[in-house]
């Protein structure tokens, strides 16, 4: 993955730029020594690293605006950063860029249970949003795996999802309003506590724009009353095809589980070795979770079991207690950790139509033989969001490149069958150069023009999302 | 609509539409975009010709096992609902039928639903049209065909222009195809009915219902019901036994607000929510009709300040429907309540709430990129 060469004229002016930033921020909020800026050289896509020119940690919207005004005047690129958990390189800097971290913006500004919203500063972590309202029986629905660490700012930037979005939707469906600072340093309010914002749906446009249209400093989020209870059932099948067909049938039958998770044999074995969750020996495994009162849970699980039985499951294991529920989820939740134990891995994120599941899994396995790298599949089957994990050895020369080439083939396959390159992680730099696979010139050009409106100088996170050759003329 | 000589173009395919627009760029000839012509909402517009989408019809893909449906924009909504119904599925957002309220007679199209982001009572739980919309194809004001989103429900690849197109009233492009995430139709419905609550009591009752874990899918209050008394309606939907359990449990939890009658007759519950969805109370009655979006607890404040002839609340109070004497400047009366008001029926005032300068500049900027020659619905929205 290439990044543009840094602008020497900016590097030469580092002292001047840092001094100007120090004029508007406390000293400890401007990080500029060679040693300290290393803390911001990458996000969770650790294969790519570059220390930024400097990093700033403003503590409120006014400070964010002041920073952006200076960077706009000085023509310095700005890379916004939440908690740095992006798997797509969304917060990867270049040497001539300022990292704008929102970690000091972590306050809850307002909670309103009658109107079911919370207003927070966007440096707050996803899980701590739920933490702020759960004593009143509420929760914030989008639940990316990184929810302990990831910030709402990054969730908004990437339109993050999670395991439970089949029922509750993704970030964009749970976002009511934002305070955003434009690259010029202007503060705009979009939406609010009311259900529909007026005018064009700018909120929908900003959510998922990967920090390229503005820096979101505050967000009004929908909170929901917690269901009375939840219970998973584990179902084992002797082929991926059959498990896939079962998913489709469950959805078609009118039951809407909150989560349907799928794991294939390589993934099951790795999790078993790592977490010892006691999973059955099988080719494919589904974890289906339903919510509600005791009676509702029983009614839904009965319906699901009746469908599953027609697909001759190897085993069905309905949780009878909190401990059993935890055991069922244990393996799934430790899937990434388990993989990390075995190898370095790259986690893909393409989405496919659920009906194409058997075909896609078969093709991935063929590609795995072709490229000589193992792959394990774990994903949100209800919505077709796949997470193939390609295992490689970072210390072996050429392995990363082979892995990336293999990943690209899988993502092309996702597009080919009617899906997309990324379901919830974002494009960042990781999928940037594959955008041509999914979009024609006119499709991309329209998106670029949107950025032209919000950031005509192309200073905000400029080297992301779109292939570099497409944006070259605009980034100068 | 009063024009006698109306030039109408009706492309039969997307490519034809694109070339019609390309020609119009040269001739600088603007279009009024028309689906079924059942929702003429927005500021009056003056266009050289009418561009009908009724030639672009057909469901192009329906995959019930993946909860997705794709259709050309001119497809009648009734065709889509029939196809979904046959599989026990539905559009989650319960789109309003504007015909009775606006006195129109055409056939609503799915493109019109999207262009107006038409959403009904279930919006409270399932989101509005934009939340179910997962893909779109459209022709820009330069005659380019653009696609965004797709047919899968989790997709963050590139900017989300899908949401931008929803509710843009045909001012950013002519939609040719739209994709939706659909949902299973509920097997059963129960409605809790409270009689005689005043608007403040009803607001508290609805808020308590929404705070409960019972997954309410409709929450409305009609201050003057059909028989004159106030009616508060709370809807529960889902699997049979679950609905009956939740309705009883919710009635118990809301005891402090009175004794709820529980209605489960499908004909009566459907009629009740259609009454709310389509603002039937205002059909055939004179005056301006407004739709005000506020924080739910502020709905009662809007009613108190508006001085309307008639009013009711949907979305727990977050959507206020008002019937006002013609020409009354509603926005002045409710200026201190955060939110926005849309003039759905009436003249002489801006249909859409004027926006703060910064937002208006962004909106103008987008319009200039999507439709640089202002060919589409000039004046309708911005």
Interface residues (C-beta under 8 A of the other chain):
Chain A: X112 X113 X114 X115 X116 X117 X137 X158 X159 X161 X165 X169 X170 X172 X173 X182 X186 X187 X188 X189 X190 X192 X193 X194 X195 X196 X197 X198 X199 X200 X201 X202 X203 X204 X205 X207 X208 X209 X225 X226 X227 X228 X247 X248 X249 X251 X252 X253 X254 X255 X256 X292 X293 X295 X296 X299 X300 X303 X351 X352 X353 X354 X355 X380 X383 X384 X385 X418 X419 X420 X421 X422 X423 X424 X425 X426 X427 X431 X435 X438 X439 X440 X442 X443 X444 X445 X446 X447 X449 X450 X451 X452 X453 X454 X465 X466
Chain B: X63 X64 X65 X66 X67 X68 X87 X88 X117 X123 X124 X127 X128 X130 X131 X140 X144 X145 X146 X147 X148 X150 X151 X152 X153 X154 X155 X156 X157 X158 X159 X160 X161 X162 X163 X164 X166 X167 X168 X172 X183 X184 X185 X187 X207 X210 X211 X212 X213 X215 X238 X239 X240 X241 X242 X245 X246 X249 X293 X294 X295 X296 X297 X315 X318 X319 X338 X339 X340 X342 X352 X353 X355 X356 X358 X359 X360 X362 X363 X365 X366 X368 X369 X370 X381 X382
